[in-house]
Amino acid sequence: MANESPRNDAPATILFPQFESELYEMIRTEIEGLTDDQLDFDSDRWEWGLWSIRRNLSHMASGDLRWFWQRWGHVLFPEGLPEGGEYDGLLDSPHDRRLDEDLYWDTGVILEKLRLGMDLAWRILNRETVGSLRERTVGGGGSGFFAQYPQLFPGGVKPDPNDPAKSLITLEASFFHRYYEYITHLYNIQRLKRAQGLEARVEIPFEGYWAMDDWDRSEP
């Protein structure tokens, strides 16, 4: 992420360039060549081991759609999108924050859906400016990581002018959240690999959720 303070009329893509291809290539590279047994290894020895590599990947693949279509769609695309039916179908899953495993189990297919969600994120960034990313808001800032780690979202959590008991989150904060989610789950994938005697293949920035002092960074 860019650390400068760009002009409000600058394109939003300069804030989160990783969504164009960098994040996807990191994830694809990290799982490339893994066998089904390696992809499906899990362990109750560590909390981060409860989801296999495949399920971490499925979670990441659904994330941009859950955020930028399910949560933000009514704000960003009030008239809908031609792809909306496909997005809704992917989010219609019996699994918590993951794709339907009966339909999307092969990693090649999951990667296609991951790319689909990232393309939506990149489309949004191309439509927005730095200023609009920081002005647009939806509800939900009073719980979860937004409440737990407000320092990670500078200016991104705001009081709701219609209800002082509630907080709003900006579109920029939502992109921060998605970025942090990607690199944190990629870190989990690397730990799952190390637990199987496999080496990590990409370098992950030490920032966001997994860099917090209270985060579980236990290793196998």
C-alpha positions in Angstrom: 0.0 0.0 0.0 1.1 3.5 -0.7 2.3 5.4 2.4 2.1 8.9 0.8 -0.9 11.2 1.0 -2.0 11.6 -2.6 -4.3 14.2 -3.9 -8.0 13.5 -3.4 -8.6 13.5 -7.2 -5.8 10.9 -7.8 -7.0 7.5 -9.0 -7.8 5.0 -6.2 -5.6 2.4 -7.9 -2.5 4.1 -6.5 -3.5 3.2 -3.0 -4.0 -0.5 -3.6 -2.0 -1.6 -6.7 -1.7 -5.1 -5.3 -5.3 -5.9 -6.4 -4.4 -5.7 -10.1 -2.2 -8.9 -10.1 0.3 -9.0 -7.3 -1.8 -10.6 -4.7 -3.2 -13.2 -7.1 0.3 -14.1 -8.3 1.5 -14.5 -4.7 -1.3 -16.9 -3.9 -1.0 -18.9 -7.1 2.7 -19.2 -6.7 2.4 -20.4 -3.0 0.0 -23.2 -3.8 1.4 -24.3 -7.2 2.4 -27.9 -7.4 0.8 -29.0 -4.1 -0.9 -32.4 -4.0 -4.4 -33.0 -2.8 -3.1 -34.4 0.5 -1.0 -31.3 1.0 -3.8 -29.0 0.1 -6.2 -30.8 2.5 -3.9 -31.2 5.5 -5.4 -29.7 8.7 -4.6 -30.0 12.4 -6.3 -29.2 15.7 -2.9 -28.7 17.3 -3.1 -25.0 16.3 -6.1 -22.7 15.7 -4.6 -21.6 12.4 -4.5 -25.3 11.4 -8.2 -25.9 11.6 -8.7 -24.8 8.0 -6.6 -26.6 5.3 -4.8 -24.7 2.5 -7.7 -25.4 0.2 -10.2 -23.9 2.6 -8.0 -20.9 3.2 -8.0 -20.4 -0.5 -11.8 -20.9 -0.8 -12.2 -18.3 2.0 -10.0 -15.8 0.1 -11.9 -16.5 -3.1 -15.2 -15.5 -1.6 -13.9 -12.5 0.3 -13.9 -9.7 -2.3 -17.4 -10.8 -3.4 -18.7 -10.8 0.1 -17.3 -7.3 0.7 -17.5 -5.4 -2.5 -20.7 -7.0 -3.9 -22.7 -8.2 -0.9 -21.8 -5.4 1.5 -21.0 -2.5 -0.9 -23.0 -3.4 -4.0 -26.0 -1.3 -3.2 -23.8 1.8 -2.8 -21.4 1.2 -5.7 -23.7 -0.4 -8.2 -27.2 0.7 -7.3 -28.5 -0.4 -10.7 -26.8 -3.8 -10.4 -24.3 -5.5 -12.7 -24.7 -8.0 -15.5 -22.4 -10.3 -13.4 -24.6 -9.9 -10.3 -26.3 -13.2 -10.8 -23.0 -15.1 -10.9 -21.8 -13.2 -7.8 -24.9 -14.1 -5.9 -24.6 -17.8 -7.0 -21.0 -17.9 -5.7 -22.1 -16.4 -2.4 -25.0 -18.9 -2.0 -22.9 -21.4 0.0 -23.6 -23.7 2.9 -20.1 -23.0 4.2 -19.2 -20.2 6.5 -17.3 -17.5 4.5 -16.2 -20.1 1.9 -17.4 -21.2 -1.5 -19.6 -24.2 -1.9 -17.2 -27.1 -1.6 -19.5 -29.4 -3.6 -19.2 -27.1 -6.6 -15.8 -25.4 -6.1 -13.2 -27.9 -4.9 -10.5 -28.1 -7.6 -7.9 -25.4 -6.9 -7.8 -24.3 -10.5 -11.5 -23.5 -10.3 -11.1 -21.8 -6.9 -8.3 -19.7 -8.4 -10.7 -18.6 -11.2 -13.2 -17.4 -8.7 -10.4 -15.7 -6.7 -9.5 -13.8 -9.9 -13.2 -13.0 -10.5 -13.4 -11.3 -7.1 -10.1 -9.4 -7.5 -11.3 -8.2 -10.9 -14.3 -6.7 -9.2 -12.1 -5.0 -6.6 -9.9 -3.7 -9.4 -12.9 -2.4 -11.4 -14.0 -0.5 -8.3 -10.6 1.0 -7.7 -10.5 2.1 -11.4 -13.9 3.9 -10.9 -13.0 5.7 -7.7 -10.6 8.4 -6.6 -8.6 8.6 -3.4 -11.2 11.1 -2.1 -14.2 9.0 -2.9 -12.6 6.0 -1.4 -12.3 7.9 1.8 -15.8 9.5 1.7 -18.0 6.5 0.8 -19.3 4.7 3.9 -21.4 1.8 5.0 -22.3 0.4 8.4 -20.2 -2.0 10.4 -17.4 -0.1 12.0 -18.2 -0.9 15.6 -17.2 -4.6 15.7 -14.7 -7.1 14.4 -11.2 -6.1 13.3 -12.3 -2.4 12.8 -13.0 -2.2 16.6 -10.1 -4.4 17.6 -7.4 -2.7 15.5 -8.5 0.8 14.8 -4.9 1.8 14.3 -4.9 -0.2 11.0 -7.6 2.0 9.5 -6.6 5.6 10.0 -9.6 7.7 9.4 -11.5 4.7 8.2 -14.0 4.3 11.0 -16.4 7.1 11.6 -19.3 7.8 13.9 -22.7 7.3 12.3 -24.3 10.8 12.2 -27.8 9.2 12.5 -27.0 7.0 15.4 -24.1 7.8 17.8 -24.1 4.2 19.1 -23.0 3.0 15.7 -19.9 3.4 13.5 -19.4 3.5 9.7 -16.5 2.2 7.7 -15.1 3.8 4.6 -14.5 2.1 1.3 -10.8 2.6 1.9 -11.0 0.8 5.2 -12.7 -2.1 3.4 -9.9 -2.3 1.0 -7.4 -2.3 3.8 -9.4 -5.1 5.5 -9.3 -7.2 2.3 -5.6 -6.6 1.8 -4.9 -7.6 5.4 -7.1 -10.7 5.0 -5.2 -11.8 1.9 -1.7 -11.6 3.4 -2.8 -13.0 6.8 -4.4 -16.1 5.1 -1.4 -16.4 2.9 0.7 -16.5 6.1 -1.6 -19.3 7.4 -1.0 -21.2 4.1 2.7 -21.0 4.6 2.4 -22.3 8.2 0.4 -25.2 7.0 3.1 -25.9 4.5 5.8 -25.7 7.1 3.8 -28.1 9.3 4.1 -30.6 6.4 7.8 -30.0 5.9 7.3 -27.8 2.9 9.0 -24.5 2.2 7.2 -21.2 1.7 7.7 -19.7 -1.8 6.8 -16.0 -1.5 7.7 -13.2 0.9 4.7 -11.7 2.7 4.8 -8.1 3.9 4.8 -8.0 7.7 1.9 -5.7 8.2 -1.8 -5.8 8.9 -3.5 -8.3 11.2 -0.7 -10.9 11.4 1.8 -8.1 12.5 -0.2 -7.1 15.5 1.4 -7.8 18.9 -1.4 -10.0 20.1 -1.7 -12.1 16.9 -1.0 -15.8 17.2 2.2 -16.3 15.2 3.0 -19.7 16.6 4.9 -22.0 14.2 4.8 -25.8 13.8 
